[in-house]
Amino acid sequence: MADIEVTIPEELIQDLFTSDRGMELLVEEVLNQVMEAEMTEFLQADTYERTNQRRGYRNGSRERDMTCRVGDLTLEVPRDRAGEFSTELFDRLQRNEQALVATLMEIVVNGVSTRRVKNITNELCGTDFAKSTVSDLCKDLDDTVDTWNNRDLHKDYPFVLVDAMYIKVRRESGVQPTSLLMAVGVNEDGYREIIGLRVANSESKQSWLEMFRWLKDRGLDGVDLVVSDDHKGLRQAVYRCFQGGARWQRCQEHFKRNLKDKVSASVWSDFKPALDCVFKADSPTEAREQFQELAHRFEGRADDAIRSLEAGLEDAIAVLSLPKKYRKRLRTTNMIERLIQEARRREKVIRIFPNASSARRLLGAYIQEKHEKWSTGHRYLKMDEFYEWKESLDEEEANELRAAE
């Protein structure tokens, strides 16, 4: 949906400070305007507008109640004469909201609640709820998240970024740290998609192998570059599962932090600019030359860092083989790390999940909402130059083979 301009009446601004329902009324107004904009986009015509592109006509509205954190809302959902219009608003807002409520309710029902959690659930969903209510709500949400998370991947994904976040889950043996493995792909059209989410007991080679095999079974293909931090098990799984030409890019930001720990503070201020010259070189050849200059310049002052950099250099400059316009966004895992930071805001409300299913439900619902915004929003990368570059590489390889024959 295109961006819209929301107009807030002055009386609603005043109600924020004078009415107990000020915030609820404000949210109602904003959401009603959003749905009207959806209807205008659907009909290709504004109210009373004469246009050849019109696809139908308005037919009043119907009231619909919605409960969210600001309170109980009564919204005016527009209708068209043919009955074909359907707003996306409720699916996007309530799935995320219900996942939080369901998880909090489940904590209380399972008897592991704190007073703070009880207070939150009372405010969100009232004082009375039964196990059957929780079960029904959780089942609906689980089905929605699982259907999205197991969807077929029909496009090529040249760039894949992977990372994990640690959460606490209650198990029979007590509270245990658990890994939530995530994969983000940039598809052949240049849009970001969250292509997979899995809960694993630990971030091991086996768990990442299972993650990548699951993604490939769902259709993950056309991978040219995998970006991640330098986790040994993850790196081994990448090499094992993407043997058909995909390269591994070690996150340069994580690598910098590792190198910083091996250099004294007095040396780091000079070492860092030289390191940046290596990582931001125009080509792999120039990066190797910059490394040789760095090694010579800091010999005897940062020997441990130089050895580590030499060992990981080729993996850290894999991105330099790509056209320049793609390097900035693919040299680090910053994009997926920001996604994890946003997911943490929801996770901190729960702190300890009652089981793995509740973790997958809550974080999956939030991440699914993020996926929908990414895949229908602005294009992340323009891919024309990438495929032209790939085609030129294929032609060079074919010419070399013909020359060898």
MIDOFI-380280 format. One record per residue: x, y, z of N, C-alpha, C in turn. Coordinates in steps of 0.05 Angstrom, whole numbers, plus 5000, padded with zeros to 4 digits. Atoms other than C-alpha are relative to their C-alpha. Layout:
residues N
   n_c1   n_c2   n_c3   ca_c1   ca_c2   ca_c3   c_c1   c_c2   c_c3
      X      Y      Z       X       Y       Z      X      Y      Z
...
***
This chain:
residues 405
   n_c1   n_c2   n_c3   ca_c1   ca_c2   ca_c3   c_c1   c_c2   c_c3
   5017   4976   5000    5000    5000    5000   5018   5025   5000
   4985   4976   5002    5025    5069    4983   4999   5016   5026
   5000   4984   4976    5044    5119    5037   4976   5019   4999
   5022   4982   4999    4986    5162    5061   5005   5021   5021
   4997   4978   4981    4979    5227    5098   4976   5000   5019
   5021   5002   4980    4938    5221    5162   4996   5028   5012
   5007   4974   4989    4901    5284    5186   4987   4996   5027
   5011   5003   4973    4888    5289    5261   4984   5025   5007
   5017   4977   4992    4829    5334    5281   5011   5013   5026
   4989   4986   4977    4848    5387    5332   4986   4991   5026
   5014   5008   4975    4794    5363    5381   5011   4974   5011
   4988   5024   4990    4827    5295    5384   5026   5005   5015
   4975   4992   4986    4893    5327    5403   4993   5010   5028
   5008   4990   4973    4857    5363    5460   4990   4977   5018
   5011   5023   4984    4822    5298    5481   5023   4984   5013
   4977   5015   4988    4891    5267    5494   5006   5009   5028
   4993   4989   4974    4898    5313    5554   4975   5003   5018
   5024   4994   4984    4825    5318    5576   4981   4976   5003
   5018   5023   4999    4791    5251    5562   5014   4974   5008
   4989   5026   4993    4802    5182    5592   5004   4982   4976
   4998   5016   5024    4793    5153    5522   5014   5015   4978
   4987   4984   5020    4836    5204    5487   5018   4984   4981
   4982   5015   5017    4888    5155    5462   4984   4980   4983
   5016   5019   5015    4835    5104    5441   4987   5015   4976
   5013   4985   5022    4798    5158    5400   5020   5007   4979
   4980   4992   5019    4862    5180    5368   5008   4976   4982
   4993   5024   5015    4881    5109    5347   4977   4992   4981
   5023   5006   5017    4810    5097    5321   5001   5018   4975
   5000   4982   5023    4816    5159    5277   5022   4993   4980
   4977   5007   5018    4884    5139    5249   4993   4975   4984
   5005   5025   5013    4863    5068    5234   4977   5002   4980
   5022   4996   5019    4798    5090    5201   5009   5014   4975
   4990   4986   5023    4836    5137    5156   5018   4981   4983
   4984   5020   5014    4884    5080    5138   4982   4982   4983
   5018   5018   5015    4826    5035    5118   4987   5015   4977
   5011   4984   5022    4795    5091    5077   5020   5002   4977
   4980   4999   5021    4861    5098    5040   5003   4973   4986
   5000   5026   5013    4861    5023    5028   4977   4997   4980
   5024   5002   5018    4791    5028    4998   5005   5017   4975
   4995   4983   5023    4812    5086    4954   5019   4987   4980
   4981   5014   5017    4871    5046    4928   4987   4976   4987
   5014   5023   5011    4826    4985    4918   4982   5008   4977
   5019   4991   5021    4774    5024    4878   5013   5017   4978
   4986   4982   5018    4825    5068    4843   4985   5026   4996
   5015   4975   5001    4781    5128    4859   4993   5008   5028
   5008   4989   4974    4767    5173    4918   4970   5004   5001
   5028   4996   4997    4698    5189    4945   4990   5021   4980
   5013   4982   5019    4654    5220    4891   5018   5008   4976
   4981   4993   5022    4714    5222    4843   4991   4986   4974
   5006   5011   5026    4699    5212    4769   5026   4993   4986
   4976   5008   5012    4753    5172    4736   4995   4974   4984
   5003   5024   5016    4759    5119    4681   5013   4976   5012
   4987   5023   4987    4802    5076    4726   4984   4988   5023
   5016   5010   4978    4747    5066    4778   4992   4971   4997
   5006   5029   5001    4737    4992    4796   4975   4992   5015
   5024   5007   4984    4674    4997    4838   4991   5025   5015
   5012   4978   4985    4634    5039    4887   4999   4993   5030
   5002   5003   4971    4632    5049    4962   4971   4993   5008
   5027   5008   4990    4574    5020    5002   4999   5003   5030
   5001   4995   4971    4579    5052    5071   5022   4986   5015
   4980   5013   4983    4615    5018    5128   4986   4983   5021
   5010   5016   4978    4606    4968    5184   5019   5003   5024
   4983   4997   4976    4630    4972    5256   5014   4973   5006
   4985   5023   4991    4683    4924    5281   5016   5007   5025
   4985   4995   4975    4711    4920    5351   5027   4987   4998
   4972   5011   4999    4785    4909    5362   5012   5008   5027
   4987   4995   4974    4822    4903    5428   5030   5000   4996
   4971   4998   5002    4894    4926    5432   5010   5013   5026
   4989   4991   4974    4941    4954    5485   4990   5027   5008
   5010   4973   4992    4911    5024    5483   4971   4998   5010
   5027   5003   4990    4841    4996    5498   4982   4987   4979
   5020   5011   5018    4777    4974    5463   4993   5020   4979
   5006   4981   5022    4768    5006    5395   4976   4991   4984
   5021   5006   5019    4707    5010    5350   5006   5014   4974
   4991   4990   5026    4728    5018    5278   4978   4999   4979
   5018   4999   5022    4689    5036    5216   5013   4988   4975
   4987   5015   5022    4708    4985    5163   4984   5006   4974
   5015   4993   5025    4689    5011    5092   4993   4975   4985
   5009   5022   5017    4650    4966    5045   4997   5010   4971
   5006   4993   5027    4643    4964    4970   4975   4984   4991
   5025   5012   5009    4580    4945    4931   5003   4970   4993
   4996   5028   5008    4610    4880    4904   5008   4982   5022
   4991   5016   4977    4634    4858    4972   5027   4987   4997
   4974   5011   5005    4704    4846    4947   5023   5011   5016
   4978   4987   4985    4744    4894    4990   5005   4986   5027
   4992   5011   4974    4782    4865    5050   5025   5014   5009
   4977   4985   4990    4828    4906    5093   5021   4980   5012
   4979   5016   4989    4896    4878    5113   5007   5009   5029
   4992   4988   4975    4897    4920    5176   4998   4981   5024
   5004   5017   4977    4868    4870    5225   5019   4977   5002
   4981   5023   5000    4911    4812    5204   5027   5009   5009
   4973   4991   4993    4975    4853    5211   5002   5009   5029
   4998   4989   4973    4958    4887    5276   4994   4979   5021
   5009   5018   4979    4921    4833    5314   5016   4975   5003
   4984   5023   4998    4965    4774    5297   5023   5004   5019
   4977   4993   4983    5024    4808    5330   4991   5004   5029
   5010   4994   4974    4982    4833    5388   4990   4974   5014
   5010   5024   4988    4948    4766    5400   5022   4981   5008
   4977   5017   4992    5015    4730    5401   5011   5008   5027
   4990   4991   4974    5038    4773    5459   4980   4993   5022
   5021   5007   4980    4972    4764    5496   5000   4970   5006
   5001   5029   4996    4971    4689    5485   5023   4990   5016
   4976   5009   4985    5042    4680    5510   4998   5008   5030
   5003   4992   4972    5028    4720    5573   4979   4984   5014
   5021   5016   4988    4964    4682    5585   5010   4972   5006
   4990   5027   4997    5000    4616    5576   5019   4998   5024
   4982   5000   4976    5052    4636    5628   4983   4998   5025
   5016   5000   4976    4997    4649    5679   4986   4973   5004
   5014   5025   4998    4958    4586    5663   5019   4977   5009
   4980   5021   4992    5022    4544    5671   5011   5004   5028
   4992   4997   4972    5032    4572    5740   5028   5010   5005
   4973   4990   4996    5099    4605    5729   5001   5030   4998
   5002   4971   5003    5075    4676    5729   5013   5016   5023
   4992   4981   4979    5101    4735    5768   4977   5020   5002
   5021   4980   4997    5057    4791    5795   4999   5019   4977
   4999   4981   5022    5081    4836    5740   4986   4989   4975
   5013   5012   5023    5059    4787    5686   4970   4998   5004
   5029   5002   4995    4991    4777    5719   4987   5027   4995
   5011   4973   5004    4980    4852    5719   4997   5007   4971
   5001   4994   5028    4997    4857    5646   4977   4985   4986
   5021   5016   5013    4950    4800    5626   4972   5010   5008
   5025   4988   4992    4894    4831    5667   4993   5024   4984
   5005   4976   5015    4902    4896    5631   4994   4994   4971
   5002   5006   5028    4907    4864    5563   4975   4983   4993
   5021   5018   5008    4853    4810    5565   4980   4995   5023
   5020   5003   4979    4813    4817    5630   5010   4981   5021
   4991   5016   4977    4816    4779    5695   4993   4970   4998
   5008   5028   5002    4782    4714    5674   5006   4989   4973
   4995   5015   5025    4808    4666    5622   5006   4971   5008
   4997   5029   4995    4808    4590    5618   5022   4988   4983
   4979   5014   5016    4859    4540    5592   4990   4996   4972
   5011   5005   5027    4812    4525    5534   5002   5025   4983
   4998   4975   5015    4812    4599    5514   5029   5004   4990
   4972   4997   5008    4888    4600    5514   5006   4980   4978
   4994   5020   5020    4891    4535    5475   4989   5007   4972
   5012   4993   5026    4844    4559    5420   5015   5023   4987
   4986   4977   5011    4879    4625    5412   5028   4992   4990
   4973   5009   5008    4948    4592    5410   4999   4984   4975
   5001   5017   5023    4926    4541    5359   4996   5017   4974
   5004   4983   5023    4901    4595    5311   5026   5014   4992
   4975   4986   5005    4965    4634    5318   5022   4982   4990
   4980   5019   5009    5009    4573    5311   4996   4992   4971
   5006   5007   5027    4974    4553    5247   5009   5022   4980
   4993   4977   5017    4984    4623    5218   5030   5002   4997
   4971   4997   5001    5057    4627    5236   5013   4977   4986
   4988   5023   5013    5073    4556    5214   4995   5000   4970
   5006   4999   5029    5039    4565    5147   5019   5019   4986
   4982   4981   5011    5080    4627    5134   5029   4990   5000
   4972   5008   4997    5145    4597    5160   5007   4976   4984
   4995   5024   5016    5138    4534    5118   4992   5004   4971
   5008   4995   5028    5117    4568    5053   5022   4992   4980
   4980   5006   5021    5150    4548    4988   5015   5025   4992
   4983   4978   5009    5207    4592    4965   5003   4997   4969
   5002   5004   5028    5193    4601    4891   5021   5016   4984
   4981   4984   5014    5247    4652    4873   5029   4993   5007
   4971   5002   4993    5323    4653    4872   5006   5021   5021
   4992   4981   4979    5356    4686    4932   5031   5002   4999
   4971   4998   5004    5426    4709    4911   5015   5006   5026
   4986   4992   4975    5442    4738    4980   4983   4990   5024
   5013   5011   4976    5426    4703    5046   5016   5008   5024
   4987   4992   4975    5442    4731    5115   4988   4984   5023
   5010   5017   4978    5437    4687    5177   5013   5008   5026
   4990   4994   4973    5444    4697    5252   4981   4986   5019
   5016   5013   4980    5416    4672    5317   4997   5019   5024
   5004   4986   4974    5387    4703    5381   4995   4980   5021
   5004   5018   4977    5388    4670    5449   4977   5009   5017
   5023   4995   4982    5325    4665    5491   5000   4980   5022
   5002   5019   4978    5307    4631    5556   4974   4986   4998
   5024   5017   5002    5258    4573    5553   4999   4981   5024
   5003   5018   4977    5230    4533    5611   4996   4972   4990
   5002   5028   5007    5241    4458    5603   4998   4984   5025
   5003   5017   4977    5233    4398    5648   5024   5002   5019
   4976   4999   4983    5304    4405    5673   5006   5028   5011
   4996   4972   4990    5295    4480    5687   5002   5019   4976
   4998   4980   5020    5305    4544    5649   5027   4997   4985
   4976   5004   5016    5354    4535    5591   5002   5020   4978
   4997   4982   5023    5384    4582    5539   4994   4984   4975
   5009   5013   5025    5355    4566    5470   5006   5019   4977
   4994   4984   5023    5374    4590    5401   4976   5003   4981
   5020   4995   5021    5327    4622    5352   5015   5007   4974
   4985   4997   5025    5358    4614    5283   4984   5015   4979
   5014   4984   5019    5339    4665    5230   5016   5001   4974
   4988   4996   5027    5352    4671    5155   4984   5021   4985
   5011   4979   5017    5339    4732    5112   5011   4998   4972
   4990   5002   5027    5343    4729    5037   4993   5025   4984
   5006   4979   5019    5347    4783    4984   4994   4985   4974
   5009   5016   5023    5307    4754    4926   5009   5012   4973
   4991   4993   5027    5319    4759    4851   4989   5028   4991
   5011   4974   5007    5275    4822    4848   5011   5022   5018
   4987   4980   4983    5316    4857    4902   4985   5006   5026
   5015   4995   4975    5265    4852    4959   5010   4981   5022
   4993   5017   4977    5282    4827    5029   4977   4982   5008
   5019   5018   4988    5246    4767    5056   5012   4985   5024
   4991   5017   4978    5251    4731    5122   4992   4972   4992
   5007   5025   5013    5256    4661    5094   5000   4976   5019
   5002   5022   4982    5262    4619    5156   5006   5007   5029
   4997   4996   4971    5258    4616    5232   4997   4973   5013
   5001   5026   4986    5274    4555    5275   5010   5003   5028
   4991   5001   4973    5281    4542    5349   5017   4975   5003
   4981   5023   4996    5341    4498    5367   5011   5001   5028
   4989   5002   4973    5371    4474    5432   5026   5016   5002
   4974   4985   5000    5438    4506    5413   5007   5008   4972
   4990   4991   5027    5473    4542    5356   5024   4983   4993
   4979   5019   5007    5513    4482    5332   5001   4995   4970
   4998   5007   5029    5536    4455    5265   4976   4984   4992
   5024   5017   5007    5479    4404    5267   4975   5017   4997
   5024   4984   5001    5426    4456    5281   4999   5017   4975
   4999   4984   5024    5450    4500    5224   4998   4982   4975
   5004   5019   5023    5455    4439    5177   4970   4995   4996
   5029   5005   5002    5382    4424    5193   4986   5024   4989
   5012   4975   5009    5364    4497    5182   5003   5003   4969
   4995   4996   5028    5397    4501    5113   4987   4978   4983
   5014   5021   5015    5370    4433    5090   4970   5005   4999
   5029   4993   5000    5300    4454    5111   4994   5022   4980
   5004   4978   5019    5307    4519    5071   5002   4989   4971
   4997   5010   5027    5332    4481    5010   4977   4981   4992
   5024   5017   5006    5275    4430    5015   4976   5017   4993
   5023   4982   5006    5227    4489    5013   5005   5016   4974
   4995   4988   5025    5260    4514    4949   5022   5021   4999
   4978   4980   5000    5319    4559    4969   5020   4992   4978
   4983   5006   5023    5361    4564    4906   5013   5027   4991
   4987   4977   5012    5407    4611    4868   5016   5017   5019
   4984   4985   4980    5449    4630    4929   5028   5005   4990
   4973   4993   5008    5512    4667    4911   5018   5008   5023
   4984   4991   4978    5534    4696    4978   4984   4996   5026
   5012   5003   4973    5519    4676    5051   5016   5017   5019
   4987   4982   4982    5535    4728    5103   4993   4992   5029
   5005   5007   4972    5544    4711    5177   5025   5008   5016
   4976   4996   4984    5590    4719    5236   5017   4974   4999
   4981   5022   5002    5648    4671    5247   4995   4979   5022
   5006   5023   4983    5613    4616    5286   5009   4975   4986
   4988   5023   5013    5650    4552    5272   4980   4981   4989
   5021   5018   5010    5589    4507    5267   4985   5011   4977
   5014   4987   5022    5553    4557    5223   5016   5000   4975
   4983   4999   5023    5612    4565    5177   5003   4972   4987
   4998   5027   5011    5619    4489    5169   4974   4992   4986
   5026   5007   5012    5545    4482    5154   4997   5015   4973
   5001   4985   5025    5550    4536    5100   5016   4986   4978
   4983   5014   5019    5608    4500    5066   4987   4973   4991
   5012   5026   5005    5570    4434    5071   4976   5002   4982
   5026   4999   5014    5503    4457    5043   5000   5017   4975
   4999   4982   5024    5524    4509    4991   5026   4995   4985
   4975   5007   5014    5578    4473    4951   4999   5008   4971
   5003   4994   5029    5552    4496    4883   5008   5028   4992
   4990   4974   5008    5590    4561    4880   4994   5023   5018
   5006   4978   4981    5561    4601    4937   5024   5006   5018
   4977   4992   4983    5613    4640    4977   4990   5009   5027
   5006   4991   4972    5615    4657    5051   5014   5026   5005
   4989   4974   4992    5624    4729    5073   5000   5002   5030
   4998   4996   4971    5649    4737    5144   4993   5029   5007
   5009   4973   4992    5615    4796    5178   5025   5017   5008
   4977   4984   4994    5667    4851    5177   4998   5015   5026
   5003   4986   4975    5638    4886    5237   5007   4982   5024
   4992   5018   4979    5644    4825    5281   5030   4995   5000
   4971   5005   5003    5714    4813    5254   5016   5023   5012
   4987   4977   4988    5734    4884    5273   5001   4999   5030
   5001   5002   4971    5711    4873    5344   5019   4980   5011
   4981   5020   4991    5751    4810    5349   5029   5010   4998
   4973   4989   5003    5813    4845    5323   5007   5021   5020
   4996   4979   4980    5804    4903    5370   5009   4989   5027
   4992   5012   4975    5810    4856    5429   5029   4991   5000
   4972   5010   5002    5879    4835    5404   5020   5023   4997
   4983   4977   5004    5906    4906    5398   4997   5019   5024
   5001   4981   4978    5924    4955    5453   4984   5025   4991
   5016   4976   5006    5881    5018    5458   5016   5021   4986
   4983   4980   5012    5940    5062    5439   5006   4994   4971
   4995   5008   5027    5952    5023    5375   4975   5000   4983
   5025   5003   5015    5879    5014    5355   4992   5025   4985
   5007   4975   5013    5869    5087    5337   5013   5003   4973
   4987   4999   5026    5920    5079    5281   4994   4974   4984
   5005   5025   5013    5904    5006    5266   4973   4999   4985
   5027   5001   5011    5830    5016    5252   4998   5013   4972
   5002   4988   5027    5837    5065    5193   5014   4983   4979
   4986   5017   5019    5888    5018    5161   4983   4975   4994
   5018   5023   5003    5839    4960    5172   4977   5007   4981
   5021   4991   5017    5784    5000    5139   5009   5001   4971
   4990   4999   5027    5828    5009    5078   5001   4972   4988
   5000   5028   5009    5833    4933    5073   4972   4992   4992
   5027   5009   5004    5759    4920    5080   4984   5015   4979
   5015   4983   5020    5736    4977    5034   5016   5004   4975
   4984   4997   5024    5787    4966    4979   4982   4996   4975
   5016   5002   5024    5763    4968    4907   4998   4972   4988
   5000   5028   5011    5780    4895    4893   5014   4982   5020
   4985   5019   4983    5805    4832    4927   5030   5004   4998
   4971   4997   5004    5874    4844    4897   5010   5024   5016
   4992   4976   4985    5878    4915    4926   4998   4995   5030
   5003   5005   4972    5853    4889    4993   5025   4984   5010
   4976   5015   4992    5911    4839    4996   5024   5018   5001
   4977   4981   5000    5960    4894    4979   4998   5018   5025
   5003   4983   4976    5931    4938    5034   5006   4984   5025
   4993   5016   4977    5938    4880    5082   5030   4998   5004
   4970   5003   4998    6012    4872    5066   5011   5026   5011
   4991   4974   4989    6022    4947    5080   4994   5001   5030
   5008   5000   4972    5984    4940    5146   5018   4982   5016
   4983   5019   4985    6024    4879    5167   5028   5011   5004
   4973   4988   4998    6090    4914    5152   5001   5023   5020
   5000   4976   4983    6070    4978    5187   4997   4993   5030
   5006   5006   4971    6045    4945    5252   5015   4975   5010
   4984   5023   4991    6096    4888    5256   5013   5007   5027
   4989   4996   4973    6117    4881    5329   4982   5015   5018
   5019   4985   4983    6059    4923    5354   4973   4987   5002
   5026   5012   5000    5998    4882    5335   5002   4972   4986
   4994   5025   5014    6025    4813    5316   4976   4980   5002
   5023   5019   4997    5965    4773    5344   4977   5008   4981
   5021   4990   5017    5916    4817    5306   5007   4994   4970
   4991   5004   5028    5957    4811    5241   4996   4970   4993
   5004   5029   5006    5957    4734    5246   4971   4993   4996
   5029   5006   5003    5882    4732    5257   4989   5012   4974
   5009   4987   5025    5870    4781    5200   5009   4984   4975
   4990   5016   5023    5913    4740    5153   4985   4974   4997
   5014   5025   5001    5877    4676    5171   4971   5004   4990
   5028   4996   5008    5808    4706    5159   4996   5020   4977
   5002   4978   5019    5824    4756    5104   4982   4992   4976
   5015   5007   5024    5796    4718    5044   4970   4999   5005
   5028   5001   4993    5730    4705    5079   4988   5028   5005
   5010   4973   4993    5724    4778    5101   4998   5018   4975
   5001   4983   5024    5735    4806    5030   4986   4986   4977
   5015   5013   5022    5691    4757    4991   4981   5019   4986
   5019   4981   5011    5641    4813    4981   5012   5019   4979
   4987   4982   5019    5693    4853    4942   4999   4989   4971
   5003   5011   5027    5682    4806    4883   4974   5010   4987
   5025   4990   5010    5612    4835    4875   5003   5028   4989
   5000   4972   5008    5597    4900    4838   4998   5018   5024
   4997   4982   4976    5609    4960    4884   4973   5007   5013
   5025   4991   4989    5536    4979    4893   4988   4980   5020
   5011   5020   4982    5522    4914    4931   5017   4996   5026
   4981   5007   4978    5581    4914    4979   4992   5011   5027
   5005   4986   4975    5559    4964    5032   4980   4984   5017
   5021   5014   4985    5496    4925    5051   5005   4971   5005
   4995   5029   4998    5527    4856    5046   5027   4994   5014
   4974   5004   4988    5594    4866    5081   4997   4992   5030
   5005   5006   4971    5562    4857    5151   4972   4987   5003
   5026   5011   4993    5502    4824    5185   4983   5021   5014
   5014   4979   4986    5477    4892    5209   4970   4999   4996
   5028   5000   5006    5410    4884    5175   4985   4980   5017
   5014   5021   4984    5391    4819    5210   5004   5006   5030
   4996   4993   4971    5421    4844    5276   4980   5021   5009
   5021   4981   4993    5373    4903    5274   4973   4987   5004
   5025   5016   4997    5316    4854    5264   5000   4986   5027
   4999   5014   4974    5339    4815    5325   4996   5020   5023
   5004   4980   4979    5343    4879    5367   4971   5008   5003
   5029   4994   4999    5271    4895    5349   4985   4977   5012
   5014   5024   4989    5249    4824    5366   5005   4999   5030
   4994   5000   4971    5284    4832    5434   4981   5016   5016
   5019   4984   4985    5234    4885    5454   4976   4984   5008
   5023   5018   4993    5179    4833    5452   5010   4979   5019
   4990   5022   4983    5222    4779    5483   5004   5010   5029
   4995   4990   4973    5239    4824    5542   4975   5002   5017
   5025   4999   4985    5166    4829    5561   4995   4973   5013
   5005   5027   4990    5164    4753    5570   5023   4991   5019
   4975   5007   4985    5236    4742    5596   5005   4970   5000
   4997   5029   5001    5226    4667    5604   4975   4988   4987
   5023   5012   5014    5182    4630    5554   4992   4974   5014
   5009   5025   4987    5139    4573    5583   5007   4975   4984
   4993   5022   5017    5158    4528    5524   5010   5010   4973
   4989   4992   5026    5190    4528    5455   4979   5010   4981
   5022   4992   5018    5123    4534    5420   4992   5029   5005
   5007   4973   4995    5107    4599    5455   5020   5020   4989
   4979   4983   5011    5174    4628    5434   4997   5002   4970
   5003   5000   5029    5163    4608    5362   4975   5016   4992
   5025   4985   5006    5092    4637    5364   5004   5030   5003
   4998   4971   4996    5108    4705    5394   5020   5012   4981
   4979   4988   5017    5173    4719    5357   4994   4995   4971
   5007   5005   5028    5147    4686    5294   4979   5019   4990
   5021   4981   5008    5085    4731    5293   5011   5027   4995
   4988   4973   5005    5127    4793    5301   5017   5000   4975
   4982   5001   5023    5178    4771    5249   4984   4997   4974
   5017   5002   5023    5122    4752    5201   4990   5027   4992
   5009   4973   5006    5095    4823    5206   5022   5016   4987
   4977   4986   5011    5165    4850    5192   5004   4991   4971
   4997   5011   5027    5170    4804    5131   4980   5012   4981
   5020   4989   5018    5105    4830    5103   5006   5029   4993
   4993   4972   5006    5129    4902    5109   5024   5001   4980
   4976   5000   5018    5196    4885    5075   4992   4992   4972
   5006   5012   5027    5167    4843    5018   4980   5016   4984
   5019   4983   5015    5114    4895    5000   5008   5029   5001
   4991   4972   4998    5154    4958    5015   5020   5007   4978
   4981   4991   5020    5213    4990    4981   5020   4978   4993
   4979   5019   5009    5262    4950    4940   5026   5005   5014
   4975   4997   4985    5325    4936    4980   5024   5004   4982
   4978   4998   5019    5372    4927    4922   4990   4997   4971
   5006   5004   5028    5367    4935    4846   5018   4979   4989
   4985   5024   5007    5389    4869    4817   5010   4998   4971
   4992   5001   5029    5400    4886    4743   5030   4997   4997
   4971   5000   5003    5474    4900    4751   5012   4974   5010
   4990   5025   4990    5484    4837    4792   4998   4978   4979
   5004   5022   5020    5455    4791    4738   5016   5005   4975
   4982   4995   5023    5493    4827    4683   5029   4992   5007
   4974   5009   4991    5556    4815    4724   5003   4970   5000
   5000   5029   5000    5538    4742    4733   5002   4989   4972
   5000   5009   5028    5525    4734    4659   5028   5003   4987
   4973   4996   5011    5593    4764    4642   5020   4980   5011
   4983   5021   4989    5627    4715    4690   4996   4973   4986
   5005   5025   5013    5592    4657    4657   5012   4999   4972
   4988   4998   5027    5615    4681    4588   5030   4997   5001
   4971   5003   4997    5687    4687    4613   5007   4971   5005
   4995   5028   4994    5684    4617    4641   4997   4983   4975
   5004   5016   5025    5656    4589    4576   5023   5005   4981
   4978   4994   5018    5710    4624    4536   5026   4986   5008
   4977   5013   4990    5764    4596    4581   4999   4969   4994
   5003   5029   5006    5736    4525    4572   5004   4995   4971
   4996   5004   5029    5734    4533    4496   5030   5003   4993
   4971   4996   5006    5806    4559    4496   5016   4976   5009
   4986   5023   4990    5828    4500    4538   4996   4975   4982
   5005   5023   5018    5796    4451    4489   5016   5002   4975
***
